[in-house]
Amino acid sequence: MEPKTQNLEKEIEIIKQRNLRVEADKAWEVSWARRLFIAISTYIIAGIWLIFVVHDTFPLLKAFVPALGYLLSTLSLPFIKKWWIKNLCHLQ
């Protein structure tokens, strides 16, 4: 085979692999597994936080709970995402 043809085939394979990764990332972003994990994490963090903050004071301090929930949603906890893509995503 010509080197040009081999290079094209290699480039096509690289593009196919990248497309699979992109599709898996998109599937993760809209998955119920991700949403559920974020909701449960936020609930647990909020519950623990409210146990420590017994009094109805420090409203600015309590505002950290939803901020932390947002942070979790943007981070998507890479190890859970990796596990989900490997085991539950039907694109691979």
PyMOL Python script that loads the backbone (N, CA, C, O; Angstrom):
from pymol import cmd

cmd.read_pdbstr("""\
ATOM      1  N   MET A   1       0.834  -1.179   0.000  1.00  0.00           N
ATOM      2  CA  MET A   1       0.000   0.000   0.000  1.00  0.00           C
ATOM      3  C   MET A   1       0.881   1.245   0.000  1.00  0.00           C
ATOM      4  O   MET A   1       1.973   1.257   0.569  1.00  0.00           O
ATOM      5  N   GLU A   2       0.391   2.259  -0.634  1.00  0.00           N
ATOM      6  CA  GLU A   2       1.146   3.503  -0.678  1.00  0.00           C
ATOM      7  C   GLU A   2       1.170   4.175   0.691  1.00  0.00           C
ATOM      8  O   GLU A   2       0.228   4.052   1.474  1.00  0.00           O
ATOM      9  N   PRO A   3       2.258   4.886   0.965  1.00  0.00           N
ATOM     10  CA  PRO A   3       2.329   5.596   2.246  1.00  0.00           C
ATOM     11  C   PRO A   3       1.208   6.617   2.423  1.00  0.00           C
ATOM     12  O   PRO A   3       0.724   6.831   3.534  1.00  0.00           O
ATOM     13  N   LYS A   4       0.799   7.244   1.319  1.00  0.00           N
ATOM     14  CA  LYS A   4      -0.287   8.227   1.408  1.00  0.00           C
ATOM     15  C   LYS A   4      -1.591   7.566   1.850  1.00  0.00           C
ATOM     16  O   LYS A   4      -2.321   8.107   2.681  1.00  0.00           O
ATOM     17  N   THR A   5      -1.872   6.406   1.294  1.00  0.00           N
ATOM     18  CA  THR A   5      -3.091   5.678   1.637  1.00  0.00           C
ATOM     19  C   THR A   5      -3.043   5.224   3.096  1.00  0.00           C
ATOM     20  O   THR A   5      -4.045   5.295   3.808  1.00  0.00           O
ATOM     21  N   GLN A   6      -1.892   4.765   3.527  1.00  0.00           N
ATOM     22  CA  GLN A   6      -1.734   4.344   4.918  1.00  0.00           C
ATOM     23  C   GLN A   6      -1.954   5.524   5.867  1.00  0.00           C
ATOM     24  O   GLN A   6      -2.606   5.391   6.902  1.00  0.00           O
ATOM     25  N   ASN A   7      -1.399   6.677   5.495  1.00  0.00           N
ATOM     26  CA  ASN A   7      -1.581   7.869   6.329  1.00  0.00           C
ATOM     27  C   ASN A   7      -3.048   8.267   6.407  1.00  0.00           C
ATOM     28  O   ASN A   7      -3.538   8.627   7.477  1.00  0.00           O
ATOM     29  N   LEU A   8      -3.744   8.205   5.289  1.00  0.00           N
ATOM     30  CA  LEU A   8      -5.165   8.553   5.276  1.00  0.00           C
ATOM     31  C   LEU A   8      -5.970   7.589   6.139  1.00  0.00           C
ATOM     32  O   LEU A   8      -6.849   8.011   6.891  1.00  0.00           O
ATOM     33  N   GLU A   9      -5.674   6.309   6.034  1.00  0.00           N
ATOM     34  CA  GLU A   9      -6.378   5.316   6.844  1.00  0.00           C
ATOM     35  C   GLU A   9      -6.117   5.549   8.334  1.00  0.00           C
ATOM     36  O   GLU A   9      -7.022   5.425   9.160  1.00  0.00           O
ATOM     37  N   LYS A  10      -4.882   5.882   8.659  1.00  0.00           N
ATOM     38  CA  LYS A  10      -4.532   6.156  10.060  1.00  0.00           C
ATOM     39  C   LYS A  10      -5.271   7.396  10.558  1.00  0.00           C
ATOM     40  O   LYS A  10      -5.792   7.403  11.673  1.00  0.00           O
ATOM     41  N   GLU A  11      -5.319   8.442   9.737  1.00  0.00           N
ATOM     42  CA  GLU A  11      -6.028   9.668  10.112  1.00  0.00           C
ATOM     43  C   GLU A  11      -7.526   9.414  10.287  1.00  0.00           C
ATOM     44  O   GLU A  11      -8.146   9.953  11.204  1.00  0.00           O
ATOM     45  N   ILE A  12      -8.102   8.600   9.413  1.00  0.00           N
ATOM     46  CA  ILE A  12      -9.523   8.270   9.525  1.00  0.00           C
ATOM     47  C   ILE A  12      -9.786   7.525  10.824  1.00  0.00           C
ATOM     48  O   ILE A  12     -10.776   7.794  11.504  1.00  0.00           O
ATOM     49  N   GLU A  13      -8.912   6.596  11.173  1.00  0.00           N
ATOM     50  CA  GLU A  13      -9.071   5.846  12.422  1.00  0.00           C
ATOM     51  C   GLU A  13      -8.967   6.770  13.629  1.00  0.00           C
ATOM     52  O   GLU A  13      -9.724   6.617  14.587  1.00  0.00           O
ATOM     53  N   ILE A  14      -8.044   7.721  13.597  1.00  0.00           N
ATOM     54  CA  ILE A  14      -7.896   8.696  14.687  1.00  0.00           C
ATOM     55  C   ILE A  14      -9.162   9.524  14.826  1.00  0.00           C
ATOM     56  O   ILE A  14      -9.624   9.780  15.937  1.00  0.00           O
ATOM     57  N   ILE A  15      -9.725   9.944  13.691  1.00  0.00           N
ATOM     58  CA  ILE A  15     -10.959  10.741  13.704  1.00  0.00           C
ATOM     59  C   ILE A  15     -12.116   9.918  14.262  1.00  0.00           C
ATOM     60  O   ILE A  15     -12.926  10.437  15.030  1.00  0.00           O
ATOM     61  N   LYS A  16     -12.205   8.651  13.888  1.00  0.00           N
ATOM     62  CA  LYS A  16     -13.270   7.785  14.399  1.00  0.00           C
ATOM     63  C   LYS A  16     -13.168   7.634  15.924  1.00  0.00           C
ATOM     64  O   LYS A  16     -14.177   7.692  16.626  1.00  0.00           O
ATOM     65  N   GLN A  17     -11.958   7.444  16.423  1.00  0.00           N
ATOM     66  CA  GLN A  17     -11.760   7.314  17.869  1.00  0.00           C
ATOM     67  C   GLN A  17     -12.130   8.605  18.590  1.00  0.00           C
ATOM     68  O   GLN A  17     -12.751   8.566  19.653  1.00  0.00           O
ATOM     69  N   ARG A  18     -11.756   9.741  18.024  1.00  0.00           N
ATOM     70  CA  ARG A  18     -12.099  11.027  18.624  1.00  0.00           C
ATOM     71  C   ARG A  18     -13.604  11.213  18.642  1.00  0.00           C
ATOM     72  O   ARG A  18     -14.163  11.682  19.633  1.00  0.00           O
ATOM     73  N   ASN A  19     -14.262  10.851  17.555  1.00  0.00           N
ATOM     74  CA  ASN A  19     -15.717  10.969  17.499  1.00  0.00           C
ATOM     75  C   ASN A  19     -16.397  10.108  18.562  1.00  0.00           C
ATOM     76  O   ASN A  19     -17.387  10.528  19.160  1.00  0.00           O
ATOM     77  N   LEU A  20     -15.874   8.914  18.797  1.00  0.00           N
ATOM     78  CA  LEU A  20     -16.434   8.058  19.857  1.00  0.00           C
ATOM     79  C   LEU A  20     -16.289   8.726  21.221  1.00  0.00           C
ATOM     80  O   LEU A  20     -17.219   8.705  22.027  1.00  0.00           O
ATOM     81  N   ARG A  21     -15.117   9.322  21.481  1.00  0.00           N
ATOM     82  CA  ARG A  21     -14.910  10.011  22.761  1.00  0.00           C
ATOM     83  C   ARG A  21     -15.861  11.189  22.910  1.00  0.00           C
ATOM     84  O   ARG A  21     -16.431  11.400  23.980  1.00  0.00           O
ATOM     85  N   VAL A  22     -16.034  11.964  21.828  1.00  0.00           N
ATOM     86  CA  VAL A  22     -16.924  13.129  21.876  1.00  0.00           C
ATOM     87  C   VAL A  22     -18.366  12.679  22.113  1.00  0.00           C
ATOM     88  O   VAL A  22     -19.076  13.286  22.915  1.00  0.00           O
ATOM     89  N   GLU A  23     -18.801  11.634  21.433  1.00  0.00           N
ATOM     90  CA  GLU A  23     -20.159  11.129  21.610  1.00  0.00           C
ATOM     91  C   GLU A  23     -20.371  10.612  23.035  1.00  0.00           C
ATOM     92  O   GLU A  23     -21.431  10.823  23.625  1.00  0.00           O
ATOM     93  N   ALA A  24     -19.361   9.937  23.580  1.00  0.00           N
ATOM     94  CA  ALA A  24     -19.472   9.440  24.954  1.00  0.00           C
ATOM     95  C   ALA A  24     -19.540  10.610  25.938  1.00  0.00           C
ATOM     96  O   ALA A  24     -20.309  10.567  26.899  1.00  0.00           O
ATOM     97  N   ASP A  25     -18.742  11.649  25.703  1.00  0.00           N
ATOM     98  CA  ASP A  25     -18.788  12.844  26.564  1.00  0.00           C
ATOM     99  C   ASP A  25     -20.164  13.499  26.516  1.00  0.00           C
ATOM    100  O   ASP A  25     -20.706  13.895  27.548  1.00  0.00           O
ATOM    101  N   LYS A  26     -20.721  13.609  25.325  1.00  0.00           N
ATOM    102  CA  LYS A  26     -22.056  14.205  25.192  1.00  0.00           C
ATOM    103  C   LYS A  26     -23.100  13.348  25.909  1.00  0.00           C
ATOM    104  O   LYS A  26     -23.980  13.872  26.592  1.00  0.00           O
ATOM    105  N   ALA A  27     -22.996  12.048  25.751  1.00  0.00           N
ATOM    106  CA  ALA A  27     -23.943  11.142  26.411  1.00  0.00           C
ATOM    107  C   ALA A  27     -23.834  11.276  27.928  1.00  0.00           C
ATOM    108  O   ALA A  27     -24.849  11.242  28.625  1.00  0.00           O
ATOM    109  N   TRP A  28     -22.614  11.428  28.447  1.00  0.00           N
ATOM    110  CA  TRP A  28     -22.418  11.599  29.891  1.00  0.00           C
ATOM    111  C   TRP A  28     -23.060  12.885  30.379  1.00  0.00           C
ATOM    112  O   TRP A  28     -23.706  12.895  31.427  1.00  0.00           O
ATOM    113  N   GLU A  29     -22.895  13.952  29.647  1.00  0.00           N
ATOM    114  CA  GLU A  29     -23.404  15.259  30.078  1.00  0.00           C
ATOM    115  C   GLU A  29     -24.922  15.261  30.247  1.00  0.00           C
ATOM    116  O   GLU A  29     -25.440  15.998  31.086  1.00  0.00           O
ATOM    117  N   VAL A  30     -25.642  14.462  29.476  1.00  0.00           N
ATOM    118  CA  VAL A  30     -27.106  14.454  29.570  1.00  0.00           C
ATOM    119  C   VAL A  30     -27.649  13.203  30.264  1.00  0.00           C
ATOM    120  O   VAL A  30     -28.861  12.991  30.318  1.00  0.00           O
ATOM    121  N   SER A  31     -26.740  12.378  30.794  1.00  0.00           N
ATOM    122  CA  SER A  31     -27.178  11.111  31.380  1.00  0.00           C
ATOM    123  C   SER A  31     -27.860  11.320  32.728  1.00  0.00           C
ATOM    124  O   SER A  31     -27.560  12.260  33.464  1.00  0.00           O
ATOM    125  N   TRP A  32     -28.786  10.412  33.025  1.00  0.00           N
ATOM    126  CA  TRP A  32     -29.458  10.422  34.324  1.00  0.00           C
ATOM    127  C   TRP A  32     -28.498   9.994  35.424  1.00  0.00           C
ATOM    128  O   TRP A  32     -28.656  10.401  36.575  1.00  0.00           O
ATOM    129  N   ALA A  33     -27.502   9.176  35.083  1.00  0.00           N
ATOM    130  CA  ALA A  33     -26.514   8.747  36.082  1.00  0.00           C
ATOM    131  C   ALA A  33     -25.770   9.967  36.626  1.00  0.00           C
ATOM    132  O   ALA A  33     -25.570  10.082  37.835  1.00  0.00           O
ATOM    133  N   ARG A  34     -25.363  10.870  35.745  1.00  0.00           N
ATOM    134  CA  ARG A  34     -24.659  12.085  36.171  1.00  0.00           C
ATOM    135  C   ARG A  34     -25.577  12.968  37.006  1.00  0.00           C
ATOM    136  O   ARG A  34     -25.182  13.452  38.066  1.00  0.00           O
ATOM    137  N   ARG A  35     -26.785  13.174  36.537  1.00  0.00           N
ATOM    138  CA  ARG A  35     -27.736  14.023  37.265  1.00  0.00           C
ATOM    139  C   ARG A  35     -28.041  13.455  38.649  1.00  0.00           C
ATOM    140  O   ARG A  35     -28.072  14.188  39.637  1.00  0.00           O
ATOM    141  N   LEU A  36     -28.264  12.157  38.707  1.00  0.00           N
ATOM    142  CA  LEU A  36     -28.573  11.514  39.974  1.00  0.00           C
ATOM    143  C   LEU A  36     -27.393  11.607  40.937  1.00  0.00           C
ATOM    144  O   LEU A  36     -27.575  11.894  42.120  1.00  0.00           O
ATOM    145  N   PHE A  37     -26.197  11.368  40.436  1.00  0.00           N
ATOM    146  CA  PHE A  37     -25.022  11.456  41.299  1.00  0.00           C
ATOM    147  C   PHE A  37     -24.854  12.868  41.858  1.00  0.00           C
ATOM    148  O   PHE A  37     -24.550  13.033  43.039  1.00  0.00           O
ATOM    149  N   ILE A  38     -25.048  13.872  41.028  1.00  0.00           N
ATOM    150  CA  ILE A  38     -24.927  15.254  41.490  1.00  0.00           C
ATOM    151  C   ILE A  38     -26.000  15.568  42.524  1.00  0.00           C
ATOM    152  O   ILE A  38     -25.721  16.213  43.535  1.00  0.00           O
ATOM    153  N   ALA A  39     -27.217  15.117  42.279  1.00  0.00           N
ATOM    154  CA  ALA A  39     -28.303  15.364  43.231  1.00  0.00           C
ATOM    155  C   ALA A  39     -28.024  14.693  44.567  1.00  0.00           C
ATOM    156  O   ALA A  39     -28.212  15.307  45.617  1.00  0.00           O
ATOM    157  N   ILE A  40     -27.582  13.445  44.544  1.00  0.00           N
ATOM    158  CA  ILE A  40     -27.296  12.719  45.785  1.00  0.00           C
ATOM    159  C   ILE A  40     -26.120  13.363  46.512  1.00  0.00           C
ATOM    160  O   ILE A  40     -26.163  13.535  47.730  1.00  0.00           O
ATOM    161  N   SER A  41     -25.082  13.715  45.779  1.00  0.00           N
ATOM    162  CA  SER A  41     -23.919  14.366  46.394  1.00  0.00           C
ATOM    163  C   SER A  41     -24.307  15.683  47.050  1.00  0.00           C
ATOM    164  O   SER A  41     -23.896  15.974  48.173  1.00  0.00           O
ATOM    165  N   THR A  42     -25.103  16.475  46.338  1.00  0.00           N
ATOM    166  CA  THR A  42     -25.531  17.754  46.892  1.00  0.00           C
ATOM    167  C   THR A  42     -26.388  17.542  48.133  1.00  0.00           C
ATOM    168  O   THR A  42     -26.248  18.273  49.114  1.00  0.00           O
ATOM    169  N   TYR A  43     -27.270  16.554  48.102  1.00  0.00           N
ATOM    170  CA  TYR A  43     -28.118  16.253  49.246  1.00  0.00           C
ATOM    171  C   TYR A  43     -27.277  15.849  50.458  1.00  0.00           C
ATOM    172  O   TYR A  43     -27.510  16.325  51.569  1.00  0.00           O
ATOM    173  N   ILE A  44     -26.305  14.975  50.238  1.00  0.00           N
ATOM    174  CA  ILE A  44     -25.452  14.523  51.345  1.00  0.00           C
ATOM    175  C   ILE A  44     -24.638  15.684  51.908  1.00  0.00           C
ATOM    176  O   ILE A  44     -24.547  15.853  53.124  1.00  0.00           O
ATOM    177  N   ILE A  45     -24.048  16.480  51.024  1.00  0.00           N
ATOM    178  CA  ILE A  45     -23.254  17.626  51.483  1.00  0.00           C
ATOM    179  C   ILE A  45     -24.134  18.613  52.242  1.00  0.00           C
ATOM    180  O   ILE A  45     -23.741  19.119  53.293  1.00  0.00           O
ATOM    181  N   ALA A  46     -25.319  18.883  51.712  1.00  0.00           N
ATOM    182  CA  ALA A  46     -26.240  19.805  52.390  1.00  0.00           C
ATOM    183  C   ALA A  46     -26.665  19.239  53.739  1.00  0.00           C
ATOM    184  O   ALA A  46     -26.739  19.975  54.723  1.00  0.00           O
ATOM    185  N   GLY A  47     -26.944  17.944  53.793  1.00  0.00           N
ATOM    186  CA  GLY A  47     -27.343  17.314  55.048  1.00  0.00           C
ATOM    187  C   GLY A  47     -26.256  17.400  56.101  1.00  0.00           C
ATOM    188  O   GLY A  47     -26.522  17.760  57.248  1.00  0.00           O
ATOM    189  N   ILE A  48     -25.040  17.074  55.717  1.00  0.00           N
ATOM    190  CA  ILE A  48     -23.916  17.166  56.651  1.00  0.00           C
ATOM    191  C   ILE A  48     -23.719  18.610  57.104  1.00  0.00           C
ATOM    192  O   ILE A  48     -23.504  18.887  58.284  1.00  0.00           O
ATOM    193  N   TRP A  49     -23.797  19.513  56.142  1.00  0.00           N
ATOM    194  CA  TRP A  49     -23.616  20.932  56.464  1.00  0.00           C
ATOM    195  C   TRP A  49     -24.676  21.412  57.454  1.00  0.00           C
ATOM    196  O   TRP A  49     -24.353  22.109  58.416  1.00  0.00           O
ATOM    197  N   LEU A  50     -25.918  21.050  57.230  1.00  0.00           N
ATOM    198  CA  LEU A  50     -26.987  21.504  58.116  1.00  0.00           C
ATOM    199  C   LEU A  50     -26.894  20.881  59.511  1.00  0.00           C
ATOM    200  O   LEU A  50     -27.358  21.472  60.485  1.00  0.00           O
ATOM    201  N   ILE A  51     -26.302  19.706  59.608  1.00  0.00           N
ATOM    202  CA  ILE A  51     -26.070  19.109  60.924  1.00  0.00           C
ATOM    203  C   ILE A  51     -25.091  19.978  61.722  1.00  0.00           C
ATOM    204  O   ILE A  51     -25.259  20.170  62.926  1.00  0.00           O
ATOM    205  N   PHE A  52     -24.075  20.496  61.041  1.00  0.00           N
ATOM    206  CA  PHE A  52     -23.086  21.327  61.719  1.00  0.00           C
ATOM    207  C   PHE A  52     -23.584  22.748  61.969  1.00  0.00           C
ATOM    208  O   PHE A  52     -23.198  23.376  62.954  1.00  0.00           O
ATOM    209  N   VAL A  53     -24.428  23.250  61.092  1.00  0.00           N
ATOM    210  CA  VAL A  53     -24.953  24.611  61.240  1.00  0.00           C
ATOM    211  C   VAL A  53     -26.366  24.494  61.805  1.00  0.00           C
ATOM    212  O   VAL A  53     -27.347  24.536  61.063  1.00  0.00           O
ATOM    213  N   VAL A  54     -26.457  24.350  63.102  1.00  0.00           N
ATOM    214  CA  VAL A  54     -27.736  24.115  63.762  1.00  0.00           C
ATOM    215  C   VAL A  54     -28.576  25.390  63.810  1.00  0.00           C
ATOM    216  O   VAL A  54     -29.790  25.336  63.608  1.00  0.00           O
ATOM    217  N   HIS A  55     -27.966  26.501  64.067  1.00  0.00           N
ATOM    218  CA  HIS A  55     -28.699  27.756  64.223  1.00  0.00           C
ATOM    219  C   HIS A  55     -29.006  28.365  62.862  1.00  0.00           C
ATOM    220  O   HIS A  55     -28.330  28.098  61.868  1.00  0.00           O
ATOM    221  N   ASP A  56     -30.023  29.171  62.850  1.00  0.00           N
ATOM    222  CA  ASP A  56     -30.424  29.827  61.610  1.00  0.00           C
ATOM    223  C   ASP A  56     -29.661  31.147  61.452  1.00  0.00           C
ATOM    224  O   ASP A  56     -30.249  32.216  61.286  1.00  0.00           O
ATOM    225  N   THR A  57     -28.370  31.035  61.509  1.00  0.00           N
ATOM    226  CA  THR A  57     -27.505  32.205  61.360  1.00  0.00           C
ATOM    227  C   THR A  57     -26.542  31.962  60.206  1.00  0.00           C
ATOM    228  O   THR A  57     -26.565  30.904  59.576  1.00  0.00           O
ATOM    229  N   PHE A  58     -25.724  32.919  59.943  1.00  0.00           N
ATOM    230  CA  PHE A  58     -24.700  32.825  58.897  1.00  0.00           C
ATOM    231  C   PHE A  58     -25.269  32.473  57.518  1.00  0.00           C
ATOM    232  O   PHE A  58     -24.848  31.485  56.916  1.00  0.00           O
ATOM    233  N   PRO A  59     -26.199  33.252  57.020  1.00  0.00           N
ATOM    234  CA  PRO A  59     -26.799  32.917  55.726  1.00  0.00           C
ATOM    235  C   PRO A  59     -25.781  32.893  54.585  1.00  0.00           C
ATOM    236  O   PRO A  59     -25.908  32.092  53.659  1.00  0.00           O
ATOM    237  N   LEU A  60     -24.784  33.755  54.646  1.00  0.00           N
ATOM    238  CA  LEU A  60     -23.774  33.742  53.585  1.00  0.00           C
ATOM    239  C   LEU A  60     -22.945  32.463  53.634  1.00  0.00           C
ATOM    240  O   LEU A  60     -22.513  31.957  52.598  1.00  0.00           O
ATOM    241  N   LEU A  61     -22.728  31.950  54.825  1.00  0.00           N
ATOM    242  CA  LEU A  61     -22.006  30.698  54.961  1.00  0.00           C
ATOM    243  C   LEU A  61     -22.842  29.534  54.409  1.00  0.00           C
ATOM    244  O   LEU A  61     -22.303  28.630  53.770  1.00  0.00           O
ATOM    245  N   LYS A  62     -24.135  29.558  54.652  1.00  0.00           N
ATOM    246  CA  LYS A  62     -25.024  28.501  54.145  1.00  0.00           C
ATOM    247  C   LYS A  62     -25.134  28.524  52.624  1.00  0.00           C
ATOM    248  O   LYS A  62     -25.471  27.517  52.002  1.00  0.00           O
ATOM    249  N   ALA A  63     -24.853  29.658  52.047  1.00  0.00           N
ATOM    250  CA  ALA A  63     -24.924  29.777  50.587  1.00  0.00           C
ATOM    251  C   ALA A  63     -23.866  28.931  49.893  1.00  0.00           C
ATOM    252  O   ALA A  63     -23.932  28.740  48.679  1.00  0.00           O
ATOM    253  N   PHE A  64     -22.902  28.426  50.633  1.00  0.00           N
ATOM    254  CA  PHE A  64     -21.884  27.577  50.022  1.00  0.00           C
ATOM    255  C   PHE A  64     -22.449  26.243  49.542  1.00  0.00           C
ATOM    256  O   PHE A  64     -21.884  25.640  48.629  1.00  0.00           O
ATOM    257  N   VAL A  65     -23.536  25.767  50.125  1.00  0.00           N
ATOM    258  CA  VAL A  65     -24.087  24.463  49.744  1.00  0.00           C
ATOM    259  C   VAL A  65     -24.504  24.437  48.274  1.00  0.00           C
ATOM    260  O   VAL A  65     -24.052  23.554  47.545  1.00  0.00           O
ATOM    261  N   PRO A  66     -25.349  25.366  47.802  1.00  0.00           N
ATOM    262  CA  PRO A  66     -25.679  25.311  46.378  1.00  0.00           C
ATOM    263  C   PRO A  66     -24.476  25.615  45.489  1.00  0.00           C
ATOM    264  O   PRO A  66     -24.369  25.093  44.379  1.00  0.00           O
ATOM    265  N   ALA A  67     -23.576  26.455  45.979  1.00  0.00           N
ATOM    266  CA  ALA A  67     -22.368  26.738  45.191  1.00  0.00           C
ATOM    267  C   ALA A  67     -21.534  25.472  45.032  1.00  0.00           C
ATOM    268  O   ALA A  67     -20.994  25.206  43.958  1.00  0.00           O
ATOM    269  N   LEU A  68     -21.433  24.703  46.095  1.00  0.00           N
ATOM    270  CA  LEU A  68     -20.700  23.445  46.026  1.00  0.00           C
ATOM    271  C   LEU A  68     -21.408  22.453  45.101  1.00  0.00           C
ATOM    272  O   LEU A  68     -20.754  21.718  44.361  1.00  0.00           O
ATOM    273  N   GLY A  69     -22.745  22.432  45.144  1.00  0.00           N
ATOM    274  CA  GLY A  69     -23.501  21.586  44.223  1.00  0.00           C
ATOM    275  C   GLY A  69     -23.241  21.963  42.773  1.00  0.00           C
ATOM    276  O   GLY A  69     -23.098  21.098  41.909  1.00  0.00           O
ATOM    277  N   TYR A  70     -23.182  23.247  42.522  1.00  0.00           N
ATOM    278  CA  TYR A  70     -22.864  23.712  41.165  1.00  0.00           C
ATOM    279  C   TYR A  70     -21.459  23.275  40.775  1.00  0.00           C
ATOM    280  O   TYR A  70     -21.234  22.808  39.659  1.00  0.00           O
ATOM    281  N   LEU A  71     -20.523  23.430  41.694  1.00  0.00           N
ATOM    282  CA  LEU A  71     -19.150  23.038  41.408  1.00  0.00           C
ATOM    283  C   LEU A  71     -19.080  21.557  41.056  1.00  0.00           C
ATOM    284  O   LEU A  71     -18.385  21.178  40.113  1.00  0.00           O
ATOM    285  N   LEU A  72     -19.785  20.725  41.795  1.00  0.00           N
ATOM    286  CA  LEU A  72     -19.818  19.297  41.478  1.00  0.00           C
ATOM    287  C   LEU A  72     -20.383  19.044  40.082  1.00  0.00           C
ATOM    288  O   LEU A  72     -19.897  18.182  39.349  1.00  0.00           O
ATOM    289  N   SER A  73     -21.407  19.800  39.730  1.00  0.00           N
ATOM    290  CA  SER A  73     -22.010  19.579  38.411  1.00  0.00           C
ATOM    291  C   SER A  73     -21.070  19.976  37.288  1.00  0.00           C
ATOM    292  O   SER A  73     -21.120  19.386  36.209  1.00  0.00           O
ATOM    293  N   THR A  74     -20.220  20.954  37.517  1.00  0.00           N
ATOM    294  CA  THR A  74     -19.295  21.352  36.455  1.00  0.00           C
ATOM    295  C   THR A  74     -18.083  20.431  36.402  1.00  0.00           C
ATOM    296  O   THR A  74     -17.511  20.224  35.332  1.00  0.00           O
ATOM    297  N   LEU A  75     -17.693  19.888  37.523  1.00  0.00           N
ATOM    298  CA  LEU A  75     -16.543  18.984  37.536  1.00  0.00           C
ATOM    299  C   LEU A  75     -16.900  17.589  37.034  1.00  0.00           C
ATOM    300  O   LEU A  75     -16.071  16.903  36.436  1.00  0.00           O
ATOM    301  N   SER A  76     -18.127  17.183  37.279  1.00  0.00           N
ATOM    302  CA  SER A  76     -18.649  15.874  36.849  1.00  0.00           C
ATOM    303  C   SER A  76     -17.829  14.693  37.353  1.00  0.00           C
ATOM    304  O   SER A  76     -17.939  13.588  36.824  1.00  0.00           O
ATOM    305  N   LEU A  77     -17.043  14.913  38.329  1.00  0.00           N
ATOM    306  CA  LEU A  77     -16.235  13.864  38.936  1.00  0.00           C
ATOM    307  C   LEU A  77     -15.698  12.876  37.900  1.00  0.00           C
ATOM    308  O   LEU A  77     -16.329  11.856  37.621  1.00  0.00           O
ATOM    309  N   PRO A  78     -14.541  13.183  37.337  1.00  0.00           N
ATOM    310  CA  PRO A  78     -13.976  12.421  36.220  1.00  0.00           C
ATOM    311  C   PRO A  78     -13.934  10.912  36.411  1.00  0.00           C
ATOM    312  O   PRO A  78     -14.136  10.177  35.445  1.00  0.00           O
ATOM    313  N   PHE A  79     -13.679  10.423  37.618  1.00  0.00           N
ATOM    314  CA  PHE A  79     -13.597   8.970  37.779  1.00  0.00           C
ATOM    315  C   PHE A  79     -14.946   8.302  37.589  1.00  0.00           C
ATOM    316  O   PHE A  79     -15.006   7.180  37.085  1.00  0.00           O
ATOM    317  N   ILE A  80     -16.025   8.957  37.976  1.00  0.00           N
ATOM    318  CA  ILE A  80     -17.357   8.386  37.759  1.00  0.00           C
ATOM    319  C   ILE A  80     -17.702   8.439  36.271  1.00  0.00           C
ATOM    320  O   ILE A  80     -18.272   7.499  35.718  1.00  0.00           O
ATOM    321  N   LYS A  81     -17.349   9.544  35.641  1.00  0.00           N
ATOM    322  CA  LYS A  81     -17.583   9.679  34.202  1.00  0.00           C
ATOM    323  C   LYS A  81     -16.847   8.582  33.434  1.00  0.00           C
ATOM    324  O   LYS A  81     -17.413   7.953  32.540  1.00  0.00           O
ATOM    325  N   LYS A  82     -15.589   8.360  33.790  1.00  0.00           N
ATOM    326  CA  LYS A  82     -14.791   7.346  33.103  1.00  0.00           C
ATOM    327  C   LYS A  82     -15.425   5.968  33.284  1.00  0.00           C
ATOM    328  O   LYS A  82     -15.522   5.198  32.328  1.00  0.00           O
ATOM    329  N   TRP A  83     -15.857   5.653  34.516  1.00  0.00           N
ATOM    330  CA  TRP A  83     -16.494   4.370  34.780  1.00  0.00           C
ATOM    331  C   TRP A  83     -17.785   4.230  33.991  1.00  0.00           C
ATOM    332  O   TRP A  83     -18.057   3.178  33.412  1.00  0.00           O
ATOM    333  N   TRP A  84     -18.592   5.311  33.971  1.00  0.00           N
ATOM    334  CA  TRP A  84     -19.873   5.282  33.271  1.00  0.00           C
ATOM    335  C   TRP A  84     -19.664   5.042  31.781  1.00  0.00           C
ATOM    336  O   TRP A  84     -20.360   4.224  31.179  1.00  0.00           O
ATOM    337  N   ILE A  85     -18.706   5.754  31.183  1.00  0.00           N
ATOM    338  CA  ILE A  85     -18.455   5.588  29.747  1.00  0.00           C
ATOM    339  C   ILE A  85     -17.982   4.161  29.459  1.00  0.00           C
ATOM    340  O   ILE A  85     -18.398   3.549  28.475  1.00  0.00           O
ATOM    341  N   LYS A  86     -17.119   3.646  30.314  1.00  0.00           N
ATOM    342  CA  LYS A  86     -16.583   2.301  30.092  1.00  0.00           C
ATOM    343  C   LYS A  86     -17.645   1.218  30.266  1.00  0.00           C
ATOM    344  O   LYS A  86     -17.680   0.260  29.494  1.00  0.00           O
ATOM    345  N   ASN A  87     -18.511   1.358  31.271  1.00  0.00           N
ATOM    346  CA  ASN A  87     -19.422   0.279  31.626  1.00  0.00           C
ATOM    347  C   ASN A  87     -20.869   0.447  31.177  1.00  0.00           C
ATOM    348  O   ASN A  87     -21.560  -0.545  30.944  1.00  0.00           O
ATOM    349  N   LEU A  88     -21.333   1.677  31.053  1.00  0.00           N
ATOM    350  CA  LEU A  88     -22.753   1.878  30.792  1.00  0.00           C
ATOM    351  C   LEU A  88     -23.075   2.582  29.475  1.00  0.00           C
ATOM    352  O   LEU A  88     -24.195   2.487  28.973  1.00  0.00           O
ATOM    353  N   CYS A  89     -22.109   3.277  28.928  1.00  0.00           N
ATOM    354  CA  CYS A  89     -22.363   4.002  27.678  1.00  0.00           C
ATOM    355  C   CYS A  89     -22.423   2.992  26.531  1.00  0.00           C
ATOM    356  O   CYS A  89     -21.530   2.159  26.378  1.00  0.00           O
ATOM    357  N   HIS A  90     -23.454   3.072  25.751  1.00  0.00           N
ATOM    358  CA  HIS A  90     -23.671   2.089  24.679  1.00  0.00           C
ATOM    359  C   HIS A  90     -23.041   2.508  23.351  1.00  0.00           C
ATOM    360  O   HIS A  90     -23.362   1.948  22.303  1.00  0.00           O
ATOM    361  N   LEU A  91     -22.148   3.489  23.398  1.00  0.00           N
ATOM    362  CA  LEU A  91     -21.537   3.974  22.171  1.00  0.00           C
ATOM    363  C   LEU A  91     -20.247   3.231  21.831  1.00  0.00           C
ATOM    364  O   LEU A  91     -19.737   3.349  20.716  1.00  0.00           O
ATOM    365  N   GLN A  92     -19.721   2.472  22.780  1.00  0.00           N
ATOM    366  CA  GLN A  92     -18.443   1.803  22.509  1.00  0.00           C
ATOM    367  C   GLN A  92     -18.624   0.317  22.342  1.00  0.00           C
ATOM    368  O   GLN A  92     -17.652  -0.401  22.109  1.00  0.00           O
TER     369      GLN A  92
END
""", "prot")
cmd.dss("prot")
cmd.show_as("cartoon", "prot")
cmd.util.cbc("prot")
cmd.orient("prot")
